[in-house]
Amino acid sequence: MGESSLIETVLVLLLVSNLLLLGSTSLPTCIRMVGLQGLVVGLLAPAMHGGDSLWRALGLAAGSMLLKGIIFPSMLMRILRQTGIRREVEPFVGSSLSILTGVAALAFSFWIDARLALPARAVAGASLVLPTGLATLLIGLFLIVSRRTAVSQVLGYIVIENGIFICGLELAGQVPMLVELGVLLDLFVAVFIMGIAACHISREFDHMDVDQLDQLRG
């Protein structure tokens, strides 16, 4: 498979996984989709920035795939087993409207990309990278504000980081390894802390809904 075909396949998988995330209320399914995103996003770095930066790109890809494709999903699955919560019962926005919002985010991303004065893509098949990255970022933000459970909101943060990662690969002249590794470390700490918070919320209130936390007193 050539670089162009690999990039296009990765981007299609990302877009499909985004729509599945918006349309599913099963938390295990959503975690698997985000894990799939973490694995396929890592393939973009060596595909887009090989050559002289191949080893740096491979290192960045390995770190991204390990954290977002294996470690984070394993942590979140463990939280689900501990809490016994399997579904997003009453999201603020329903599945059908969420999917429509995702399609609108993708259309908006293509509209933005068409109006940016970017240099010619050096890699064939990369014309969809920036719209996919912007759409992924927007969908991650939407997941955070439209879902009630703490796990779903953690997934939203991971999806946002995927979008930032994709946009960074497109806009940066070379693989920004130190910056990306710093972001991955921050994301790891955030997911770890929010995982602990989700367990405590479930233990105290028998659910992981976060929409009523602003009513806590004392």
C-alpha positions as CSV (number, residue, x, y, z in Angstrom):
1,M,0.0,0.0,0.0
2,G,1.4,3.4,-1.0
3,E,1.6,6.5,1.2
4,S,-1.4,8.1,-0.6
5,S,-3.6,4.9,-0.1
6,L,-2.5,4.6,3.5
7,I,-3.3,8.2,4.3
8,E,-6.7,8.0,2.6
9,T,-7.6,4.7,4.4
10,V,-6.6,6.2,7.8
11,L,-8.7,9.3,7.1
12,V,-11.8,7.3,6.1
13,L,-11.5,5.1,9.2
14,L,-11.3,8.3,11.3
15,L,-14.4,9.8,9.8
16,V,-16.3,6.5,10.2
17,S,-15.2,6.1,13.8
18,N,-16.2,9.7,14.5
19,L,-19.8,9.1,13.3
20,L,-20.0,5.8,15.2
21,L,-18.9,7.6,18.3
22,L,-21.7,10.1,17.9
23,G,-24.3,7.5,17.1
24,S,-23.5,5.0,19.8
25,T,-24.7,5.0,23.4
26,S,-22.7,1.8,24.3
27,L,-19.6,2.9,26.3
28,P,-17.5,-0.2,25.5
29,T,-18.2,0.4,21.8
30,C,-17.2,4.1,22.1
31,I,-14.0,3.1,23.9
32,R,-13.1,0.6,21.2
33,M,-13.7,3.3,18.5
34,V,-11.4,5.7,20.3
35,G,-8.8,3.0,20.6
36,L,-9.1,2.3,16.9
37,Q,-8.6,6.1,16.3
38,G,-5.5,6.0,18.4
39,L,-4.0,3.2,16.5
40,V,-4.7,4.5,13.0
41,V,-3.8,8.1,13.8
42,G,-0.3,7.0,14.7
43,L,0.2,5.7,11.1
44,L,-0.1,9.3,9.7
45,A,3.2,10.5,11.2
46,P,5.5,8.1,9.2
47,A,3.2,8.3,6.1
48,M,3.3,12.1,5.9
49,H,6.8,12.9,7.4
50,G,9.1,10.0,6.5
51,G,12.4,10.5,4.7
52,D,14.9,12.3,6.9
53,S,12.5,12.4,9.8
54,L,11.5,8.7,9.6
55,W,12.9,7.6,12.9
56,R,11.3,10.6,14.8
57,A,8.0,9.9,13.0
58,L,8.2,6.3,14.0
59,G,8.9,7.2,17.6
60,L,6.0,9.6,17.7
61,A,3.7,7.0,16.1
62,A,4.7,4.3,18.6
63,G,4.1,6.6,21.6
64,S,0.7,7.8,20.2
65,M,-0.5,4.3,19.4
66,L,0.6,2.9,22.7
67,L,-1.1,5.5,24.8
68,K,-4.2,6.3,22.8
69,G,-4.7,2.8,21.2
70,I,-3.9,0.5,24.1
71,I,-3.3,2.2,27.5
72,F,-6.2,4.7,27.6
73,P,-8.8,2.2,26.3
74,S,-7.6,-0.4,28.9
75,M,-7.9,2.1,31.7
76,L,-11.4,3.1,30.6
77,M,-12.5,-0.5,30.2
78,R,-11.3,-1.2,33.7
79,I,-13.3,1.8,35.0
80,L,-16.4,0.3,33.3
81,R,-15.8,-3.1,34.9
82,Q,-15.4,-1.5,38.3
83,T,-18.5,0.7,38.1
84,G,-20.8,-1.6,36.1
85,I,-22.0,1.2,33.9
86,R,-22.3,0.2,30.3
87,R,-24.3,2.9,28.5
88,E,-24.8,6.6,28.0
89,V,-28.5,6.5,29.1
90,E,-29.6,10.1,28.6
91,P,-27.2,12.3,26.6
92,F,-28.0,16.0,26.3
93,V,-28.2,15.5,22.5
94,G,-29.7,12.3,21.0
95,S,-27.8,10.0,18.6
96,S,-29.5,11.2,15.4
97,L,-29.0,14.9,16.1
98,S,-25.4,14.1,17.1
99,I,-24.7,12.4,13.8
100,L,-26.1,15.4,11.9
101,T,-23.9,17.6,14.0
102,G,-20.9,15.5,13.1
103,V,-21.8,15.8,9.4
104,A,-22.2,19.6,9.8
105,A,-18.8,19.8,11.5
106,L,-17.2,17.9,8.6
107,A,-18.8,20.2,6.1
108,F,-17.7,23.3,8.1
109,S,-14.1,21.9,8.1
110,F,-14.1,21.5,4.4
111,W,-15.4,25.1,4.1
112,I,-12.6,26.4,6.3
113,D,-10.0,24.3,4.5
114,A,-11.1,25.8,1.1
115,R,-10.5,29.3,2.4
116,L,-7.1,28.8,4.0
117,A,-4.0,29.8,1.9
118,L,-2.0,26.7,2.5
119,P,1.1,25.6,0.5
120,A,0.7,22.7,-1.9
121,R,0.5,19.3,-0.2
122,A,3.9,17.5,-0.5
123,V,2.2,14.1,0.0
124,A,-0.4,12.8,-2.4
125,G,-3.7,12.1,-0.8
126,A,-3.1,14.7,2.0
127,S,-5.8,17.1,0.9
128,L,-8.3,15.5,3.3
129,V,-5.9,15.7,6.3
130,L,-6.7,19.2,7.6
131,P,-10.5,18.9,7.1
132,T,-10.5,15.5,8.9
133,G,-8.4,16.9,11.7
134,L,-10.6,20.0,12.2
135,A,-13.8,17.8,12.1
136,T,-12.3,15.4,14.7
137,L,-11.4,18.3,17.0
138,L,-14.9,19.8,16.7
139,I,-16.5,16.4,17.3
140,G,-14.4,15.9,20.4
141,L,-15.6,19.2,21.7
142,F,-19.2,18.2,21.0
143,L,-18.8,14.9,22.8
144,I,-17.6,16.8,25.9
145,V,-20.6,19.2,26.0
146,S,-23.3,16.7,24.8
147,R,-22.6,13.7,27.1
148,R,-23.4,13.2,30.8
149,T,-21.0,10.5,31.9
150,A,-17.4,11.2,32.9
151,V,-16.1,8.3,30.7
152,S,-17.8,9.9,27.6
153,Q,-16.2,13.2,28.4
154,V,-12.8,11.6,28.8
155,L,-13.3,10.1,25.3
156,G,-14.1,13.6,24.1
157,Y,-10.7,14.9,25.3
158,I,-8.9,12.0,23.6
159,V,-10.7,12.7,20.3
160,I,-9.7,16.4,20.6
161,E,-6.1,15.4,21.0
162,N,-6.4,13.2,17.9
163,G,-7.7,16.2,16.0
164,I,-4.9,18.4,17.2
165,F,-2.4,15.7,16.3
166,I,-3.8,15.4,12.7
167,C,-3.8,19.2,12.2
168,G,-0.3,19.5,13.6
169,L,1.0,16.9,11.1
170,E,-0.6,18.9,8.2
171,L,0.5,22.4,9.3
172,A,3.9,21.7,10.8
173,G,6.9,21.6,8.5
174,Q,8.3,18.7,10.3
175,V,7.2,16.2,13.0
176,P,6.9,18.3,16.2
177,M,8.0,15.4,18.5
178,L,8.7,17.3,21.7
179,V,5.5,19.3,21.5
180,E,3.4,16.2,20.7
181,L,5.0,14.1,23.5
182,G,4.3,16.9,25.9
183,V,0.7,17.0,24.8
184,L,0.5,13.2,25.2
185,L,1.9,13.4,28.7
186,D,-0.6,16.1,29.7
187,L,-3.4,13.9,28.2
188,F,-2.2,10.9,30.1
189,V,-2.3,12.8,33.4
190,A,-5.7,14.2,32.6
191,V,-7.2,10.8,31.7
192,F,-5.6,9.2,34.8
193,I,-7.1,11.9,37.1
194,M,-10.5,11.9,35.4
195,G,-10.5,8.1,35.6
196,I,-10.0,8.3,39.4
197,A,-12.7,11.0,39.6
198,A,-15.1,8.8,37.6
199,C,-14.6,5.9,40.1
200,H,-15.2,8.2,43.1
201,I,-18.3,9.7,41.5
202,S,-19.7,6.2,40.8
203,R,-18.9,5.0,44.3
204,E,-20.7,8.0,45.9
205,F,-23.7,8.4,43.6
206,D,-24.1,5.1,41.8
207,H,-23.7,6.8,38.5
208,M,-21.1,8.7,36.5
209,D,-23.3,11.6,35.4
210,V,-21.4,14.9,35.8
211,D,-24.3,17.3,35.0
212,Q,-25.3,17.7,38.7
213,L,-21.8,18.2,40.2
214,D,-22.4,22.0,40.3
215,Q,-25.0,21.4,43.0
216,L,-22.5,19.9,45.5
217,R,-22.2,21.8,48.7
218,G,-19.7,21.6,51.5
